């Protein structure tokens, strides 16, 4: 590493929720997957420091939610796609694509 090279402040390199760069980047759309890549099973991913799950419900709509169910913390990666959303595999809580329970 070159000792004369400028270093970036930590604020510009951290994208977690609540950080300056993270809050700025959350104002924009970020393509992360082709729609054709999303099949019947939900897919877990990490974007901007957050664990998320993307899924297609049985009516063909695409949803992006936090990875863990708010009830028991079970991963929605193992959720069951429903006609209008996804069901938690543990207690069956139903989440619409916008996160509505």
Secondary structure, DSSP 4 states (H G I P E B T S, - for coil): --TTS----HHHH--STTSHHHHHHTTS----S-GGG--SS-EEEEETTEEEEEEE-TTS-EEEEESB-TTT--BGGG-EEETTEEE-TTT--EE-TTS--
